[in-house]
């Protein structure tokens, strides 16, 4: 989670991952859902350095293991796999949009040579749908129960 503040465009609601940090070494634009933006705004209030999600060690990002800690046994790749399964089985978004959201190359070499765009707005809709799925709105008559200590 080495997300840096200078990679976040809050006006456009995009996280721009530099190619140097991507497996394919190609810049990846990530549209940020409204909940992601709310979390970023909260983190901005307690900002302590260049990292959006700092770890316990100075100038070190939050680790992948810490990402899964709230969900026992979860991994970053597990989250990605869950997203892909959900997109393919529960939505009508095209396969290419889901794959592009994961920064996966799709199609043959000729198709990729002619496809110049990154379907940002279609991916923005997909990411908002995913955010809504992960954190559905509570009905006014639902009371959240907490486990007693």
SULBEL-V8521 format. One record per pair of residues at least 24 apart in sequence whose C-alpha atoms are under 6 Angstrom apart, sorted by the first residue. I is the first residue (numbers start at 1). J is the second residue. D is the distance in Angstrom with one decimal. If there is no record, write none. Layout:
# SULBEL-V8521
((I,J,D) (I,J,D))
This chain:
# SULBEL-V8521
((1,61,5.8) (1,62,5.6) (2,61,5.1) (3,51,5.9) (3,52,5.7) (4,50,5.6) (4,51,4.5) (4,52,5.4) (5,50,5.7) (5,52,5.7) (31,124,5.0) (33,127,5.8) (33,128,4.8))
